[in-house]
Amino acid sequence: MTDQTPTLYEWAGGAEALERLTEEFYRRVREDELLAPLFRYMDDDHPQHVATFLGEVLGGPERYTERHGGYPHMVSRHGNRAIKPEQRARWVELMLEAMDVVGLPEDAEFRSAFVGYIEFGSRRAMANSQPDVRPSNRTTIKKWGWGEAVPGDD
């Protein structure tokens, strides 16, 4: 990759696109029989926090770290929620649906990279949510890039 390759954040459409994504996604979550119980007490601004977190992960500004406490804070929000595998899978499914509804880029390269993060992140969240799990030693948000398929790499 060259320095001219856009970040996933830029390719997705930046903060505005991620905010649309998380608003649509959490609208679906609130109505979902399997996920609504996990999120019944979420704050009204939770979708914006997740959009900010995703933005930082995807190479955007480090606003989640600056405004919300970064990775340690995010991990603390999942503690003792005991996310089940079927809930994690449904979370991924609703995220993919929301991506289509809000019109995130459909190219294979972007979708592959973004879905790769959604799978990775949801599995880490599930692991971190289990009772008696030891806190992670990680202190920074993992940055996610294009991986093996960059734009124009046919």
C-alpha positions as CSV (number, residue, x, y, z in Angstrom):
1,M,0.0,0.0,0.0
2,T,1.1,3.5,-0.6
3,D,0.6,6.6,1.4
4,Q,-2.1,7.6,-1.1
5,T,-4.3,4.6,-0.2
6,P,-7.3,6.0,1.7
7,T,-8.0,4.6,5.2
8,L,-11.1,2.4,5.7
9,Y,-12.6,5.4,7.5
10,E,-12.2,7.6,4.5
11,W,-13.4,4.9,2.1
12,A,-16.5,4.4,4.2
13,G,-17.4,8.0,4.1
14,G,-16.0,9.3,7.4
15,A,-17.8,10.2,10.6
16,E,-21.1,10.9,9.0
17,A,-21.3,7.5,7.3
18,L,-20.4,5.7,10.5
19,E,-23.0,7.6,12.5
20,R,-25.7,6.7,9.9
21,L,-24.5,3.1,10.2
22,T,-24.7,2.9,14.0
23,E,-28.0,4.7,14.2
24,E,-29.5,2.2,11.8
25,F,-27.8,-0.7,13.5
26,Y,-29.0,0.2,17.0
27,R,-32.5,0.9,15.7
28,R,-32.5,-2.8,14.6
29,V,-30.9,-3.9,17.9
30,R,-33.6,-2.3,20.0
31,E,-36.2,-4.2,18.1
32,D,-34.4,-7.6,18.0
33,E,-35.6,-10.3,20.4
34,L,-32.2,-11.7,20.9
35,L,-30.2,-8.5,21.3
36,A,-32.6,-6.1,22.9
37,P,-32.1,-7.5,26.4
38,L,-28.3,-6.9,26.2
39,F,-28.8,-3.3,25.2
40,R,-32.0,-2.4,27.2
41,Y,-30.0,0.1,29.4
42,M,-27.9,1.6,26.7
43,D,-27.6,5.4,26.8
44,D,-29.2,7.4,24.0
45,D,-25.7,8.4,22.8
46,H,-24.4,4.9,22.6
47,P,-24.7,4.7,18.8
48,Q,-22.5,7.9,18.5
49,H,-19.9,6.4,20.8
50,V,-19.7,3.3,18.7
51,A,-19.4,5.3,15.5
52,T,-16.6,7.2,17.1
53,F,-14.9,4.0,18.2
54,L,-15.3,2.4,14.7
55,G,-13.9,5.6,13.2
56,E,-10.8,5.3,15.3
57,V,-10.4,1.6,14.5
58,L,-10.8,2.3,10.8
59,G,-8.0,4.9,10.7
60,G,-10.0,8.0,11.5
61,P,-9.4,10.6,14.3
62,E,-8.5,9.3,17.7
63,R,-11.7,10.9,19.2
64,Y,-12.8,7.8,21.1
65,T,-9.6,7.7,23.0
66,E,-9.6,11.4,23.6
67,R,-13.2,11.7,24.6
68,H,-14.2,8.4,26.1
69,G,-11.1,6.8,27.6
70,G,-10.0,4.6,24.7
71,Y,-9.7,0.8,24.7
72,P,-9.8,0.2,28.5
73,H,-13.1,2.1,28.7
74,M,-14.6,0.2,25.8
75,V,-13.6,-3.2,27.3
76,S,-15.1,-2.1,30.7
77,R,-18.4,-1.6,28.9
78,H,-18.6,-5.3,28.0
79,G,-17.6,-6.7,31.4
80,N,-19.9,-9.4,32.9
81,R,-22.5,-9.2,30.1
82,A,-21.9,-12.8,29.2
83,I,-22.6,-12.4,25.5
84,K,-23.6,-15.7,24.0
85,P,-22.4,-17.0,20.6
86,E,-25.8,-16.7,19.0
87,Q,-26.0,-13.0,20.2
88,R,-22.6,-12.3,18.7
89,A,-23.7,-13.8,15.4
90,R,-26.9,-11.9,15.4
91,W,-25.0,-8.7,16.2
92,V,-22.8,-9.3,13.1
93,E,-25.9,-10.1,11.0
94,L,-27.6,-6.9,11.9
95,M,-24.5,-4.8,11.3
96,L,-24.2,-6.3,7.8
97,E,-27.8,-5.5,7.1
98,A,-27.3,-1.9,8.4
99,M,-24.3,-1.5,6.1
100,D,-26.5,-2.2,3.1
101,V,-29.4,0.0,4.2
102,V,-27.2,3.1,4.8
103,G,-25.2,2.5,1.6
104,L,-21.7,1.9,2.8
105,P,-19.4,1.0,-0.1
106,E,-20.1,-2.4,-1.6
107,D,-16.8,-3.2,-3.2
108,A,-15.3,-6.5,-2.2
109,E,-12.1,-4.9,-0.8
110,F,-13.9,-2.6,1.6
111,R,-16.5,-5.2,2.6
112,S,-13.8,-7.8,3.2
113,A,-11.8,-5.5,5.5
114,F,-14.8,-4.1,7.3
115,V,-16.4,-7.5,7.9
116,G,-13.1,-8.8,9.0
117,Y,-13.1,-6.2,11.8
118,I,-16.7,-6.8,12.7
119,E,-15.9,-10.5,13.1
120,F,-12.7,-9.9,15.1
121,G,-14.2,-7.1,17.3
122,S,-17.4,-9.0,18.0
123,R,-15.5,-12.1,19.0
124,R,-13.2,-10.1,21.3
125,A,-16.2,-8.4,22.9
126,M,-17.8,-11.7,23.5
127,A,-14.6,-13.1,25.1
128,N,-14.2,-9.9,27.2
129,S,-17.9,-10.1,28.4
130,Q,-17.6,-13.4,30.1
131,P,-17.7,-13.5,33.9
132,D,-14.3,-13.6,35.7
133,V,-12.4,-12.8,32.5
134,R,-9.1,-11.1,33.3
135,P,-8.8,-7.6,31.9
136,S,-6.8,-7.2,28.8
137,N,-3.3,-5.8,29.0
138,R,-4.0,-3.8,25.8
139,T,-4.2,-0.1,26.3
140,T,-4.7,1.2,22.8
141,I,-7.4,0.7,20.2
142,K,-6.3,-1.8,17.5
143,K,-6.2,-0.1,14.1
144,W,-7.7,-2.0,11.2
145,G,-6.6,-1.7,7.6
146,W,-7.2,-3.1,4.2
147,G,-5.5,-6.4,4.9
148,E,-4.8,-8.4,1.8
149,A,-7.1,-6.7,-0.7
150,V,-6.5,-3.0,-1.2
151,P,-8.6,-0.9,-3.7
152,G,-7.6,-1.4,-7.3
153,D,-5.7,-4.7,-6.5
154,D,-7.6,-6.9,-8.9
